[in-house]
Amino acid sequence: MTLSTYLLYLAAVAVLVLSPGPTMLMCITRALQHGWARGVVSGVGSITAALGIMLLSAIGLGAVLAASEVAFTVLKVCGAAYLVYLGIKTWRSPALAFTPERAGSVALPSLRACYVQGLMVGASNPKALLFFAAFFPQFLDPAAAWGPQMAILASTFMAMEMSVLTLCSLGTARVAPFLASSSHIRWVNRICGGLFATMGGILLTVRRHA
């Protein structure tokens, strides 16, 4: 892999990770309601899912999914249903922001629960498997060893994605005390819940490219 190819890959990944999506929205809502640490842990779960998708694509399952209308539809419906469920759950969340004063007086979700939610959100979009199957090969040099190249591309994506999600969680936690009013948080919950449900609806309209 040449330097120019890697720099092009960096630019492409930057656009990808900075584009708002379910994972970023999940980290923001987690940090707002339960603190930055749980937002970051949710991000780690999503990154784990992304790594799994990369590995599945690497062994050819992305091509299988791309060729199977039934498999793609099943995964698409399951992913959309989970995002809609998450939207309803967020919409109905208590209208309370996380503040240091509340840290010891409320029951917070476990770090494991946050990680699992991140894992499910990260894996909820079947288009991700197709995307990685088509995206990575463009930056691989067929004349060079495949393993080291894949390791560089995957670690770069994960580092950039995790950096963005961490900054989102930290930034949200910093502004949470200024949104302590229940009316403000209620509207934030409704907006974020609506966005989750909308993303689920949009996922249902995605079609497999032959």
C-alpha positions in Angstrom: 0.0 0.0 0.0 1.5 3.3 -1.0 1.4 6.5 1.1 -1.0 8.2 -1.4 -3.4 5.3 -1.2 -3.3 5.4 2.6 -3.9 9.1 2.7 -6.9 8.7 0.4 -8.2 6.0 2.8 -7.8 8.4 5.7 -9.9 11.0 3.9 -12.6 8.4 3.1 -12.7 7.1 6.7 -12.8 10.7 8.1 -16.0 11.4 6.0 -17.5 8.1 7.1 -16.9 8.5 10.9 -17.9 12.1 11.0 -21.2 11.5 9.3 -24.0 11.3 11.9 -25.5 7.8 12.3 -27.1 5.5 14.9 -23.8 4.8 16.7 -23.0 8.5 17.2 -26.6 9.1 18.3 -26.4 6.2 20.8 -23.2 7.6 22.4 -24.7 11.0 22.7 -27.9 9.8 24.4 -26.0 7.5 26.7 -23.6 10.3 27.8 -26.5 12.7 28.3 -28.5 10.3 30.4 -25.8 8.2 32.2 -22.5 10.0 31.9 -19.5 10.0 29.5 -18.1 6.7 30.7 -21.2 4.7 29.6 -21.2 6.6 26.3 -17.6 5.6 25.7 -18.3 1.9 26.6 -21.3 1.9 24.2 -18.8 3.2 21.5 -16.4 0.3 22.3 -19.3 -2.1 21.7 -20.0 -0.6 18.3 -16.3 -0.7 17.4 -16.2 -4.4 18.3 -19.2 -5.0 16.0 -17.4 -3.0 13.2 -14.3 -5.2 13.7 -16.4 -8.3 13.5 -18.0 -7.1 10.3 -14.6 -6.4 8.8 -13.5 -9.9 9.6 -16.7 -11.4 8.2 -16.2 -9.4 5.0 -12.6 -10.6 4.8 -13.6 -14.3 4.8 -16.2 -13.7 2.2 -19.5 -13.5 4.0 -20.0 -10.0 2.7 -20.1 -11.4 -0.8 -22.6 -14.1 0.3 -24.9 -11.4 1.8 -24.6 -9.3 -1.3 -25.7 -12.3 -3.4 -28.6 -13.4 -1.2 -31.8 -11.4 -1.3 -33.3 -13.4 1.6 -30.4 -13.0 3.9 -30.1 -9.3 3.2 -33.8 -8.8 3.8 -33.8 -10.7 7.1 -30.9 -8.8 8.4 -32.3 -5.5 7.2 -35.7 -6.1 8.9 -34.0 -7.2 12.2 -31.7 -4.1 12.2 -34.5 -1.7 11.4 -36.7 -3.3 14.1 -34.0 -2.8 16.7 -33.4 0.8 15.8 -37.2 1.5 16.0 -37.2 -0.3 19.4 -34.3 1.9 20.5 -36.1 5.0 19.3 -39.2 4.1 21.3 -37.1 3.4 24.4 -35.2 6.7 24.1 -38.5 8.6 23.5 -39.9 7.2 26.8 -36.7 7.6 28.8 -36.9 9.7 32.0 -36.5 13.4 31.4 -33.3 13.6 33.5 -29.8 14.6 32.5 -26.7 13.0 34.1 -25.0 15.3 36.6 -22.4 14.7 39.3 -25.1 15.4 41.9 -27.3 12.5 40.5 -24.4 10.0 40.2 -25.0 8.4 43.5 -28.7 8.7 43.7 -29.9 6.9 40.5 -29.5 3.4 39.3 -27.2 3.5 36.2 -27.2 0.7 33.6 -24.3 -1.6 33.9 -21.2 -1.2 31.7 -21.9 -4.6 30.2 -25.5 -3.5 29.2 -24.0 -0.4 27.6 -21.4 -2.5 25.7 -24.1 -4.9 24.5 -26.3 -2.1 23.3 -23.3 -0.6 21.4 -22.6 -4.0 19.9 -26.2 -4.4 18.7 -26.4 -0.9 17.2 -23.1 -1.4 15.5 -24.2 -4.7 14.0 -27.8 -3.6 13.2 -27.1 -2.4 9.7 -26.6 -5.1 7.1 -25.3 -2.4 4.7 -22.2 -2.2 6.8 -21.2 -5.7 5.8 -21.7 -4.9 2.2 -19.9 -1.6 2.6 -16.8 -3.1 4.1 -16.8 -5.9 1.6 -16.7 -3.4 -1.2 -14.7 -0.6 0.5 -11.5 -2.3 1.8 -10.5 -4.1 -1.4 -10.1 -0.8 -3.2 -7.2 0.1 -0.9 -5.4 -3.3 -0.9 -2.4 -3.9 -3.0 -2.9 -7.4 -4.5 0.9 -7.7 -4.9 1.6 -7.2 -1.2 0.9 -9.3 1.8 -2.9 -9.1 2.6 -2.7 -9.5 6.4 -0.6 -6.5 7.3 -2.6 -4.2 5.0 -5.9 -5.4 6.5 -4.5 -4.8 10.0 -3.5 -1.2 9.1 -6.8 -0.4 7.5 -8.9 -1.9 10.3 -6.9 -0.4 13.1 -7.0 3.0 11.4 -10.8 2.9 11.1 -11.3 1.8 14.7 -8.9 4.4 16.1 -10.7 7.2 14.1 -14.2 6.0 14.9 -13.4 5.6 18.6 -11.8 9.0 18.8 -15.0 10.6 17.3 -17.3 8.6 19.6 -15.2 9.5 22.7 -15.3 13.2 21.8 -19.0 13.0 21.3 -19.5 11.4 24.7 -17.2 13.8 26.5 -18.7 16.8 24.8 -22.3 15.7 25.6 -21.4 15.0 29.2 -20.0 18.6 29.5 -23.2 20.2 28.3 -25.6 17.9 30.2 -25.6 20.0 33.4 -26.8 23.0 31.3 -29.7 20.9 30.0 -30.9 19.8 33.5 -34.4 21.2 33.0 -36.8 18.3 32.6 -38.5 20.0 29.6 -35.2 20.3 27.8 -34.3 16.7 28.3 -37.8 15.5 27.4 -37.4 17.2 24.0 -33.9 15.8 23.6 -35.2 12.4 24.3 -38.0 12.8 21.8 -35.7 14.2 19.1 -33.1 11.4 19.5 -35.9 8.8 19.8 -37.4 10.1 16.6 -34.1 10.0 14.8 -33.5 6.4 15.8 -36.9 5.4 14.5 -36.4 7.4 11.3 -33.0 5.6 10.8 -34.8 2.3 11.2 -37.4 3.3 8.6 -34.7 4.5 6.2 -32.9 1.1 6.6 -36.1 -0.6 5.5 -35.9 1.3 2.2 -32.4 0.2 1.4 -32.1 -2.2 -1.4 -29.4 -4.8 -2.2 -27.3 -4.0 -5.2 -26.9 -6.9 -7.5 
